[in-house]
Amino acid sequence: MNILILQHAAVETPGVLLDFFREDGFRWTTVELDEGETIPDNLEPFDMMLVMGGPQDVWQEDEYPWFRVEKAAIRKYVGEMGRPYLGICLGHQLLADALGGKVGPSKSPEVGVLTVASTEAGRRDPLLSALPSSITALQWHGAEVTAVPAQSEVLAESDVCPIQSFRYGPHAWGFQYHVEITGRTVDDWADIPEYARSLETALGKGAVERLRTEVAEQLPQFNQNARTLYQSFKRSLKAR
């Protein structure tokens, strides 16, 4: 498989998902949009698009003009070409925004290891149905999808964020929570000023150390959940 990865911060990588790609011998091309790299004009060679998180907000098109190009690429790849897509955090929000949904500031930002529950649609979904109906996951966001595009189903929710995951058509998924994390994630993200502020605001002083410990304790389960989702995604590709 040939994968196109869109990144918005050098430390917001596919994380453990890259380990899975390597195991399967897949190829990938990474485009670091925040560093001025450009999305290939020809999207036809790519079998999947993976769009990662970042400290930006989808409505900041004047500050980050490349958002317009990225959203157009997502619309073309997912909406017109009908190709497989996975979006995480900002990538989840970009999927919604590009295809006619809505994204806005969260009423209550979510930061920390928190519970996510599948909806009825999620319990039938090709990816989420392979996981327990309630899981814990790393959250680190101050914006959220407030309305999904047409042809979408909401797959997961939390107490303060009703749209934690959705599927567009049969081939594109967005996850507000982070499934890709590794043992370095908390330290790497805490170096981003916007993330550090949100962490301290949500969890108080000493938040980095506490969150690092909590993530380390649950990392084996987080990574197993990621592998389960990945294997389910591959099965959905074969079925297509």
C-alpha positions in Angstrom: 0.0 0.0 0.0 1.1 3.6 -0.7 0.1 6.0 2.0 0.0 9.9 1.9 0.6 11.3 5.4 -0.3 15.0 6.1 1.3 16.5 9.2 0.9 19.9 10.9 3.7 19.7 13.5 6.9 17.7 13.4 6.1 15.9 16.7 2.6 15.0 15.6 3.5 11.9 13.7 1.6 8.7 13.0 3.4 7.2 16.0 2.8 3.5 16.6 0.9 3.4 13.2 4.3 3.8 11.5 5.4 0.6 13.2 2.4 -1.2 11.7 3.1 0.2 8.3 6.7 -1.0 8.5 5.6 -4.5 9.6 3.4 -4.7 6.5 6.0 -3.3 4.1 3.9 -0.4 3.2 5.3 2.8 1.6 4.4 6.3 2.6 5.0 9.9 1.7 5.0 12.5 4.5 4.1 16.1 3.8 4.9 18.6 6.6 2.5 21.4 5.7 3.6 23.7 8.5 7.1 23.7 7.1 6.0 24.7 3.6 5.9 21.3 2.0 3.2 20.8 -0.6 0.7 18.1 -1.3 1.3 16.2 -4.6 -1.0 17.4 -7.4 -1.7 13.8 -8.4 -3.4 11.9 -5.6 -4.1 8.9 -7.8 -1.0 6.8 -6.7 -2.0 6.9 -3.0 -4.1 4.1 -1.6 -4.9 5.9 1.7 -4.7 9.3 3.2 -3.7 9.7 6.9 -4.1 13.2 8.4 -2.6 14.0 11.8 -3.1 16.5 14.6 -1.6 19.9 15.2 -1.8 23.0 17.3 -3.7 24.9 14.5 -7.5 25.4 14.2 -9.3 24.6 11.0 -10.8 28.1 10.7 -7.4 29.8 10.7 -7.1 29.8 6.9 -5.8 33.4 6.8 -3.0 32.5 9.2 -2.3 29.2 7.6 -3.2 29.5 3.9 -2.2 25.9 3.2 -5.3 24.8 5.0 -7.3 25.8 1.9 -5.2 23.5 -0.3 -5.3 20.7 2.3 -9.1 20.9 2.6 -9.4 20.9 -1.2 -7.2 17.8 -1.4 -9.3 16.0 1.3 -12.5 16.9 -0.6 -11.1 15.5 -3.8 -9.6 12.4 -2.3 -12.5 11.4 0.0 -15.5 13.1 -1.6 -14.7 12.7 -5.3 -12.3 9.8 -5.6 -13.9 7.8 -2.7 -10.5 6.8 -1.3 -9.8 5.5 2.3 -9.0 8.1 4.9 -8.0 8.2 8.5 -8.0 11.5 10.4 -6.8 12.0 14.0 -7.6 15.1 16.1 -7.1 18.0 13.7 -7.3 15.4 10.9 -10.7 14.4 12.2 -11.8 18.1 12.3 -10.4 18.7 8.8 -12.4 15.8 7.4 -15.6 17.3 8.8 -14.9 20.8 7.7 -13.8 19.9 4.2 -16.9 17.9 3.5 -19.5 20.3 4.8 -19.6 19.6 8.6 -18.8 22.2 11.3 -16.0 22.7 13.7 -15.7 25.1 16.6 -14.1 25.8 20.0 -14.9 23.2 22.6 -17.2 24.2 25.4 -15.0 22.3 27.7 -11.5 21.3 26.4 -10.5 17.7 26.9 -7.0 17.0 28.0 -5.9 13.8 29.7 -6.7 10.1 29.7 -10.5 10.0 29.5 -13.3 7.6 28.6 -14.8 7.3 25.1 -17.9 5.3 24.4 -19.2 3.9 21.1 -22.6 4.9 19.9 -25.1 2.4 18.5 -23.7 3.1 15.0 -20.2 2.7 16.4 -21.0 -0.8 17.8 -21.9 -1.8 14.2 -18.9 0.0 12.5 -16.3 -2.1 10.8 -13.5 -0.5 12.8 -15.0 0.4 16.2 -17.0 -2.8 16.6 -13.7 -4.7 17.1 -13.1 -2.7 20.4 -15.0 -2.7 23.7 -17.9 -0.3 23.7 -16.1 1.9 26.3 -12.4 2.6 26.2 -9.9 5.1 27.7 -7.9 7.2 25.3 -5.5 10.2 25.3 -7.3 13.5 24.6 -5.6 16.8 24.0 -7.9 19.3 22.2 -9.7 22.6 22.5 -11.8 22.4 19.3 -14.2 19.8 18.2 -16.6 18.7 15.4 -20.0 20.2 16.2 -21.8 18.8 13.1 -20.8 16.0 10.8 -21.1 16.1 7.0 -24.0 14.5 5.2 -23.6 10.8 4.5 -21.9 10.5 8.0 -22.6 8.5 11.2 -21.3 9.5 14.6 -19.5 6.5 16.0 -18.2 7.5 19.5 -18.9 10.2 22.1 -17.7 11.4 25.5 -19.3 13.2 28.4 -18.2 16.6 27.1 -17.7 16.0 23.3 -20.6 14.4 21.5 -18.6 13.7 18.3 -15.5 11.7 19.2 -15.5 9.7 16.0 -17.5 9.6 12.8 -17.4 7.8 9.5 -18.1 9.5 6.2 -19.6 7.0 3.7 -18.0 3.6 3.9 -14.4 4.7 3.6 -13.3 7.7 5.7 -13.0 7.8 9.5 -12.2 10.6 11.9 -11.0 10.2 15.5 -10.9 13.1 17.9 -9.0 11.1 20.4 -5.4 9.9 19.9 -4.9 6.3 18.9 -1.3 6.7 17.7 0.6 7.5 20.9 4.0 6.2 21.9 6.1 6.5 25.0 7.4 9.9 23.7 4.1 11.5 22.9 3.5 13.4 26.2 7.0 14.9 26.4 7.0 15.8 22.7 3.7 17.5 22.8 4.4 19.3 26.0 7.1 21.2 24.2 4.4 22.8 22.0 3.4 26.1 23.8 -0.3 25.8 22.9 -0.4 22.2 24.1 1.6 23.0 27.3 -0.9 25.8 28.2 -3.9 23.6 27.6 -2.3 20.9 29.7 -1.6 23.2 32.7 -5.0 24.8 32.4 -6.8 21.5 32.5 -4.7 19.5 34.9 -2.8 22.1 37.0 0.9 22.3 37.9 2.9 19.1 37.5 0.5 18.0 34.8 3.3 16.7 32.4 4.7 14.3 35.0 1.2 13.1 36.1 0.1 12.6 32.5 3.4 10.9 31.5 2.9 8.4 34.3 -0.8 7.7 33.5 -0.1 7.3 29.8 2.9 4.9 30.5 0.7 2.7 32.7 -2.0 2.4 30.0 0.3 2.5 26.9 0.2 -1.3 26.2 -3.6 -1.2 26.1 -3.6 2.0 24.0 -1.2 0.4 21.5 -3.3 -2.8 21.4 -6.4 -0.7 20.6 -4.5 1.0 17.9 -3.5 -2.3 16.4 -7.1 -3.6 16.6 -8.3 -0.5 14.7 -5.5 -0.9 12.2 -6.3 -4.5 11.5 -10.0 -3.7 11.1 -9.1 -0.9 8.7 -7.1 -3.2 6.6 -10.0 -5.7 6.5 -12.3 -2.9 5.4 -9.9 -2.1 2.5 -9.8 -5.7 1.4 -13.6 -5.8 1.5 -13.7 -2.8 -0.8 
